Amino acid sequence: MEFVFFVEVLAGGLLAGVMYALVALGFVLIYKASGVFNFAQGAMVFFAALTFVSLTEAGWNFWLALVVTLAAMVLLGIATERVVLRPLVNQAPITLFMATIGLTFVLEGLSQMIWGSQPHGLELGVPDVPMEWLSQRWNVNISQFDLFAALVAGVLVAVLALFFQKTRIGRALRAVADDHQAALAVGIPLQHIWAIVWAVAGFVALVAGLMWGVRNGVQYALTFVALKALPVLILGGFESILGAIVGGLIIGATEKLAEVYLGPFVGGGIESWFAYVVALVFLLFRPEGLFGEKIIDRV
């Protein structure tokens, strides 16, 4: 029974880590192509979830609401690149970072101005109940929705990996990520590439918003899921899609195991902050992350 309980806790942590990785993917996409740490990714997740649930509650068909929300997120991503990023090209990284902080408050206010500030429940037709065959055969309780979210995340990561590796636009994105000036020199339209990246990040925010909206409800606190993605980025590396997944799995598993097995010795409640301790320790030994490139400055 002790081993079965350990498996349940570990599986729950890994599946929660997949949810963290979904949010981290949005950060990785934008940072990889433009070098901008988009602090507004959490607000984009909230905006997407609130828009979708408000449309469905207004009587819209599920798929129509999904398509309209996706279009809104793509337009939001493109508009952000045009209005926020493009005028600040070649500015200091801290300037761009502060601009995304301002964008965070704009999106939060805009979301609540359009749709209101009341919390919403969200259902996608997948019940958050244990899988019967696992419960009956192995006595292991794992949520159907958690498995569904993991499947969605896996498909999304596979599609993004193929997009980056196999398509012409994907190769251009990697070229821009490696060297902006060199990409411009060979004729790659930098601003178009950035617009595509922000649009894709909007799509990723929609997927993450739907998954987290089902898990925690669609409410203002949804913006703070971005903070939980920070330890994931530190572990996996700010420029690696695979790193976002691996980092998410590590963070999800360690915080759940720590809560269950270490929590009783320190009064409990360590799940909310243990991930940051792991990230802090990790920074001491490998600050560039598991899949990040080690930067050597020559002086």
C-alpha positions as CSV (number, residue, x, y, z in Angstrom):
1,M,0.0,0.0,0.0
2,E,2.9,2.4,0.8
3,F,4.3,1.8,-2.7
4,V,0.9,2.4,-4.3
5,F,0.5,5.6,-2.4
6,F,4.0,6.7,-3.5
7,V,3.0,6.0,-7.1
8,E,-0.2,8.1,-6.8
9,V,1.7,11.0,-5.3
10,L,4.5,10.8,-8.0
11,A,2.0,10.5,-10.8
12,G,-0.1,13.4,-9.5
13,G,3.1,15.5,-9.3
14,L,4.2,14.6,-12.8
15,L,0.8,15.4,-14.2
16,A,0.7,18.8,-12.3
17,G,4.2,19.4,-13.8
18,V,2.8,19.1,-17.3
19,M,0.3,21.9,-16.5
20,Y,3.2,24.1,-15.3
21,A,5.1,23.3,-18.5
22,L,2.2,24.5,-20.6
23,V,2.6,28.0,-19.2
24,A,6.4,27.8,-19.4
25,L,6.1,27.0,-23.1
26,G,4.7,30.5,-23.8
27,F,7.7,32.1,-22.1
28,V,10.2,29.9,-24.0
29,L,8.7,30.6,-27.4
30,I,9.0,34.4,-27.0
31,Y,12.4,34.4,-25.3
32,K,13.8,31.9,-27.8
33,A,12.9,34.2,-30.8
34,S,13.2,37.7,-29.4
35,G,15.2,37.5,-26.1
36,V,12.2,39.1,-24.3
37,F,11.1,37.7,-21.0
38,N,7.3,38.1,-21.4
39,F,6.1,38.7,-17.8
40,A,2.6,39.1,-19.3
41,Q,2.2,35.4,-20.2
42,G,0.1,34.8,-17.1
43,A,-2.2,37.7,-18.0
44,M,-2.5,36.2,-21.5
45,V,-3.5,32.9,-20.0
46,F,-6.2,34.6,-17.9
47,F,-7.4,36.7,-20.8
48,A,-7.8,33.5,-23.0
49,A,-9.6,31.5,-20.4
50,L,-11.9,34.4,-19.4
51,T,-12.8,35.1,-23.0
52,F,-13.6,31.5,-23.8
53,V,-15.7,30.8,-20.7
54,S,-17.6,34.1,-21.1
55,L,-18.5,33.3,-24.7
56,T,-19.7,29.8,-23.8
57,E,-21.8,31.2,-20.9
58,A,-23.3,33.6,-23.3
59,G,-24.7,30.7,-25.3
60,W,-22.1,30.3,-28.0
61,N,-21.3,26.9,-29.4
62,F,-18.2,25.3,-27.8
63,W,-16.2,25.1,-31.1
64,L,-17.3,28.5,-32.3
65,A,-16.2,30.1,-28.9
66,L,-12.9,28.2,-29.2
67,V,-12.2,29.5,-32.7
68,V,-13.2,33.1,-31.9
69,T,-11.0,33.0,-28.7
70,L,-8.1,31.6,-30.7
71,A,-8.5,34.4,-33.3
72,A,-8.5,36.9,-30.4
73,M,-5.3,35.5,-28.9
74,V,-3.5,35.5,-32.3
75,L,-4.6,39.1,-32.9
76,L,-3.5,40.0,-29.3
77,G,-0.1,38.4,-29.9
78,I,0.4,40.3,-33.2
79,A,-0.9,43.6,-31.7
80,T,1.5,43.2,-28.8
81,E,4.5,42.7,-31.2
82,R,3.4,45.8,-33.2
83,V,2.6,48.1,-30.3
84,V,4.9,47.0,-27.5
85,L,7.9,45.2,-29.0
86,R,8.6,46.8,-32.4
87,P,9.0,50.4,-31.1
88,L,11.5,49.1,-28.5
89,V,13.8,47.2,-30.8
90,N,17.5,47.5,-29.8
91,Q,16.5,48.8,-26.4
92,A,18.0,47.3,-23.2
93,P,16.4,44.0,-22.1
94,I,15.2,45.6,-18.9
95,T,13.2,48.1,-20.9
96,L,11.4,45.3,-22.8
97,F,10.9,43.5,-19.5
98,M,9.3,46.5,-17.9
99,A,7.1,46.9,-21.0
100,T,5.7,43.4,-20.5
101,I,5.0,44.2,-16.9
102,G,2.9,47.1,-18.1
103,L,1.2,44.9,-20.6
104,T,0.3,42.5,-17.7
105,F,-1.8,45.2,-16.0
106,V,-3.3,46.4,-19.3
107,L,-4.5,42.8,-20.1
108,E,-5.8,42.2,-16.6
109,G,-7.8,45.4,-16.6
110,L,-9.0,44.9,-20.2
111,S,-10.2,41.3,-19.4
112,Q,-12.2,42.4,-16.4
113,M,-13.5,45.5,-18.1
114,I,-14.9,43.4,-21.0
115,W,-16.1,40.3,-19.2
116,G,-16.4,41.3,-15.5
117,S,-14.4,40.2,-12.5
118,Q,-16.6,37.4,-11.1
119,P,-15.1,33.8,-11.0
120,H,-16.3,31.2,-13.5
121,G,-16.3,27.5,-13.6
122,L,-15.1,25.8,-16.7
123,E,-15.8,22.3,-18.1
124,L,-14.3,20.7,-21.2
125,G,-16.3,17.5,-21.0
126,V,-13.6,15.5,-19.3
127,P,-14.5,14.6,-15.7
128,D,-11.9,15.2,-13.0
129,V,-12.5,11.7,-11.4
130,P,-10.1,8.7,-11.1
131,M,-9.6,6.4,-14.0
132,E,-11.8,3.3,-13.2
133,W,-9.6,0.7,-14.8
134,L,-6.5,2.0,-12.9
135,S,-8.5,2.1,-9.6
136,Q,-9.9,-1.4,-10.0
137,R,-6.9,-3.2,-11.4
138,W,-4.0,-1.4,-9.6
139,N,-5.8,0.5,-6.9
140,V,-4.1,3.7,-8.2
141,N,-6.2,6.9,-8.3
142,I,-5.2,9.1,-11.2
143,S,-7.5,11.8,-12.6
144,Q,-9.0,11.4,-16.1
145,F,-8.6,15.1,-16.6
146,D,-4.9,15.1,-15.6
147,L,-4.2,12.4,-18.1
148,F,-6.2,14.4,-20.7
149,A,-4.1,17.5,-19.9
150,A,-0.9,15.5,-20.2
151,L,-2.0,14.2,-23.6
152,V,-2.8,17.7,-24.8
153,A,0.5,19.0,-23.6
154,G,2.4,16.1,-25.3
155,V,0.6,16.7,-28.6
156,L,1.3,20.5,-28.4
157,V,5.0,20.0,-27.7
158,A,5.3,17.5,-30.5
159,V,3.6,19.9,-32.9
160,L,5.8,22.8,-31.8
161,A,9.0,20.6,-32.1
162,L,8.1,19.6,-35.7
163,F,7.2,23.2,-36.5
164,F,10.6,24.4,-35.3
165,Q,12.6,21.6,-36.9
166,K,10.8,20.9,-40.2
167,T,9.1,24.0,-41.5
168,R,10.7,27.0,-43.3
169,I,9.3,29.4,-40.7
170,G,10.6,27.2,-37.9
171,R,14.1,27.3,-39.4
172,A,13.8,31.1,-39.7
173,L,12.7,31.3,-36.0
174,R,15.8,29.3,-35.0
175,A,18.0,31.5,-37.1
176,V,16.5,34.6,-35.4
177,A,17.0,33.1,-32.0
178,D,20.7,32.4,-32.8
179,D,21.6,35.8,-34.1
180,H,19.2,38.7,-34.9
181,Q,21.7,40.6,-37.0
182,A,22.8,37.6,-39.1
183,A,19.2,36.7,-39.7
184,L,18.5,40.1,-41.0
185,A,21.7,40.0,-43.2
186,V,20.4,36.9,-45.0
187,G,17.0,38.4,-45.7
188,I,14.8,37.0,-42.8
189,P,12.1,39.5,-41.9
190,L,12.7,39.9,-38.2
191,Q,9.5,41.7,-37.4
192,H,7.4,39.2,-39.2
193,I,9.0,36.3,-37.4
194,W,8.4,38.0,-34.0
195,A,4.7,38.5,-35.0
196,I,4.4,34.8,-35.7
197,V,6.1,33.9,-32.4
198,W,3.7,36.1,-30.4
199,A,0.7,34.7,-32.2
200,V,1.9,31.1,-31.4
201,A,2.4,32.2,-27.8
202,G,-1.2,33.4,-27.8
203,F,-2.3,30.0,-28.9
204,V,-0.2,28.3,-26.2
205,A,-1.8,30.7,-23.7
206,L,-5.2,29.6,-24.8
207,V,-4.4,25.9,-24.3
208,A,-2.9,26.6,-20.9
209,G,-5.8,28.8,-19.9
210,L,-8.4,26.1,-20.7
211,M,-6.4,23.5,-18.8
212,W,-5.9,25.7,-15.7
213,G,-9.4,27.1,-15.9
214,V,-10.8,23.6,-15.5
215,R,-8.4,22.9,-12.6
216,N,-8.6,26.1,-10.6
217,G,-11.6,28.0,-12.1
218,V,-11.4,31.1,-14.3
219,Q,-10.5,33.9,-11.9
220,Y,-8.0,36.7,-11.4
221,A,-5.7,34.4,-9.5
222,L,-5.1,32.6,-12.8
223,T,-2.5,35.2,-13.7
224,F,-0.3,34.0,-10.9
225,V,0.3,30.6,-12.6
226,A,3.0,32.4,-14.5
227,L,5.0,32.7,-11.3
228,K,4.9,28.9,-10.9
229,A,6.4,28.6,-14.4
230,L,9.6,30.5,-13.3
231,P,11.2,27.5,-11.4
232,V,10.4,25.4,-14.5
233,L,12.2,27.8,-16.7
234,I,15.2,28.0,-14.4
235,L,15.5,24.2,-14.4
236,G,14.8,23.6,-18.0
237,G,16.4,26.6,-19.6
238,F,14.8,29.7,-21.0
239,E,15.3,28.7,-24.7
240,S,14.4,25.0,-24.7
241,I,10.9,23.6,-25.4
242,L,12.1,20.2,-24.2
243,G,13.5,21.9,-21.1
244,A,10.1,23.4,-20.3
245,I,8.6,19.9,-20.2
246,V,11.5,18.3,-18.2
247,G,11.6,21.2,-15.8
248,G,7.8,21.0,-15.3
249,L,8.0,17.3,-14.5
250,I,10.8,17.8,-12.0
251,I,9.1,20.7,-10.3
252,G,5.7,19.0,-10.2
253,A,7.1,15.7,-8.8
254,T,9.4,17.3,-6.2
255,E,6.8,19.7,-4.8
256,K,4.2,16.9,-4.4
257,L,6.7,14.4,-2.8
258,A,8.0,17.2,-0.5
259,E,4.5,18.1,0.6
260,V,3.6,14.5,1.5
261,Y,6.9,13.3,2.9
262,L,8.6,16.4,4.2
263,G,5.6,18.6,5.0
264,P,4.7,16.8,8.3
265,F,8.1,17.6,9.7
266,V,7.9,21.4,9.0
267,G,4.2,22.0,9.6
268,G,2.9,21.4,6.1
269,G,2.1,23.8,3.4
270,I,5.5,23.6,1.7
271,E,4.1,22.8,-1.8
272,S,3.5,26.5,-2.5
273,W,7.2,27.4,-2.1
274,F,9.3,24.3,-2.4
275,A,9.7,24.7,-6.1
276,Y,11.5,28.0,-5.6
277,V,13.9,26.4,-3.2
278,V,14.7,23.7,-5.8
279,A,15.2,26.4,-8.4
280,L,17.4,28.4,-6.1
281,V,19.6,25.4,-5.3
282,F,19.7,24.6,-9.0
283,L,20.9,28.1,-9.9
284,L,24.0,27.5,-7.7
285,F,25.2,24.6,-9.8
286,R,23.8,25.1,-13.3
287,P,22.4,28.7,-13.7
288,E,21.8,28.2,-17.5
289,G,19.4,25.3,-16.9
290,L,19.5,21.7,-18.0
291,F,19.1,22.4,-21.7
292,G,20.3,26.0,-21.8
293,E,23.5,27.0,-23.5
294,K,26.4,27.9,-21.2
295,I,27.5,31.4,-21.9
296,I,31.2,32.3,-21.6
297,D,32.0,35.9,-21.7
298,R,35.6,36.8,-22.8
299,V,37.1,39.9,-21.3
